[in-house]
Amino acid sequence: MADPLWQLRGDYMESCNCDYLCPCIYTNPQGPATQEHCVAIMVFRIAEGRHGATRLDGLSFALVIRSGRVMADGNWVFAGVVDERADAAQGAALAAIVAGEAGGPPGAIRKALVSDFRGIATKPIRIVMDGLRRSVEIPDIVTFEIAGVASRNGSGEPFYLDNTSHPAGRRLALARASRLRVEGFGLDLDLNRHGNNGHFAPFAWAA
């Protein structure tokens, strides 16, 4: 089997405007969102990655999505953000991956579900991971803070959803958001202390 064109692994985190728990995950995603439309931000921190001979270790990127009430119906707004720390070769490689032009999960999303592609921005992406907490800040695009919903069994682990069809991975930690602000790509959303939905997990992608 030929080597993949690109491969990435690292950490993913997400928040959306659905009330906790977002029904898209457990309805595959055939059920209606809890609001009139779904705005979701998926952020990825790459531990190890490459596109051809270009190394992508340590960089980050984000996917910005707005769907109608049923995500599986398609007609999505879709955009991406590439880490401003990337050099020219890394930036071009990440932009191709994030835009779906290089295949893999973003390519499948773009081909099957997107009707309004709003491009790729290059921005600083600040990510903090502290125990069950995750926070993201991308200036002029998005800010969110989520915390894993801890089990009462004393393990310190969050609850998980397993065997999902989510593009980031099959096993997702459940989280609630304390803050979600989206202002880029023509979107406008500001939720504070709303307790809306979040997830995080390791991820591994390739194409």
Long-range contacts (C-beta under 8 A, 24 or more apart in sequence): 4-206, 4-207, 5-51, 5-52, 5-102, 5-103, 5-207, 6-49, 6-50, 6-51, 6-52, 6-93, 6-97, 6-102, 6-104, 6-206, 6-207, 7-49, 7-50, 7-204, 7-205, 7-206, 7-207, 8-44, 8-46, 8-48, 8-49, 8-56, 8-97, 8-203, 8-204, 8-205, 8-206, 9-46, 9-47, 9-48, 9-49, 9-202, 9-203, 9-204, 9-205, 10-44, 10-45, 10-46, 10-47, 10-48, 10-49, 10-202, 10-203, 11-44, 11-45, 11-47, 11-129, 11-200, 11-201, 11-202, 11-203, 12-42, 12-43, 12-44, 12-45, 12-168, 12-169, 12-199, 12-200, 12-201, 12-202, 12-203, 13-42, 13-43, 13-127, 13-129, 13-134, 13-136, 13-146, 13-198, 13-199, 13-200, 14-40, 14-41, 14-42, 14-43, 14-146, 14-168, 14-198, 14-199, 14-200, 15-40, 15-41, 15-144, 15-146, 15-175, 15-177, 15-180, 15-196, 15-197, 15-198, 16-40, 16-41, 16-180, 16-196, 16-197, 16-198, 17-180, 17-189, 17-191, 17-196, 17-197, 18-196, 18-197, 19-195, 19-196, 19-197, 20-149, 20-174, 20-176, 20-195, 20-196, 20-197, 20-198, 21-174, 21-197, 22-197, 24-71, 25-161, 25-164, 25-166, 25-172, 25-199, 26-161, 26-164, 28-72, 28-165, 29-70, 29-71, 29-72, 29-165, 30-70, 30-72, 31-70, 32-69, 32-70, 33-67, 33-69, 33-70, 33-71, 35-69, 36-69, 37-66, 37-67, 37-68, 37-69, 38-65, 38-66, 38-67, 38-68, 38-69, 38-71, 39-65, 39-66, 39-182, 39-187, 39-189, 40-64, 40-65, 40-66, 40-67, 41-65, 41-136, 41-142, 41-144, 41-180, 41-182, 42-167, 42-168, 43-125, 43-127, 43-136, 43-138, 44-168, 44-203, 45-127, 45-129, 51-93, 51-94, 51-96, 51-97, 51-102, 52-93, 54-89, 54-90, 54-93, 55-90, 56-86, 56-90, 56-93, 56-94, 58-85, 59-83, 59-85, 59-86, 59-90, 59-94, 60-125, 60-127, 61-94, 61-97, 61-98, 61-125, 62-98, 62-125, 62-136, 62-138, 62-141, 62-142, 63-98, 63-106, 63-109, 64-118, 64-141, 64-142, 64-182, 64-184, 64-185, 64-187, 66-187, 67-113, 71-113, 74-112, 74-113, 74-114, 74-115, 75-113, 75-115, 75-116, 76-109, 76-113, 76-114, 76-115, 76-116, 77-114, 77-115, 77-116, 77-118, 77-185, 77-186, 77-187, 78-109, 78-110, 78-113, 78-114, 78-116, 78-117, 78-118, 79-117, 79-118, 79-119, 79-120, 79-121, 79-184, 79-185, 80-106, 80-119, 80-120, 80-121, 81-120, 81-121, 81-122, 81-123, 81-125, 81-138, 81-141, 81-184, 82-120, 82-121, 82-122, 82-123, 83-122, 83-123, 83-124, 83-125, 84-122, 84-123, 84-124, 84-125, 85-124, 86-122, 91-122, 95-120, 97-207, 102-207, 103-207, 104-205, 104-206, 104-207, 105-167, 105-168, 105-205, 107-207, 108-167, 109-167, 118-185, 118-186, 119-185, 121-184, 121-185, 131-156, 132-156, 132-158, 132-173, 132-175, 134-175, 134-198, 134-200, 138-184, 140-183, 140-184, 141-182, 141-183, 141-184, 141-185, 142-180, 142-181, 142-182, 142-183, 142-184, 143-179, 143-180, 143-181, 144-177, 144-179, 144-180, 144-181, 144-198, 145-177, 145-178, 145-179, 146-175, 146-176, 146-177, 146-178, 146-198, 146-199, 146-200, 147-175, 147-176, 147-178, 147-198, 148-173, 148-174, 148-175, 148-200, 149-174, 149-175, 149-176, 161-199, 166-199, 168-199, 168-201, 168-203, 169-201, 169-202, 169-203, 169-204, 171-201, 172-199, 172-200, 172-201, 173-199, 173-200, 173-201, 174-198, 174-199, 175-199, 175-200
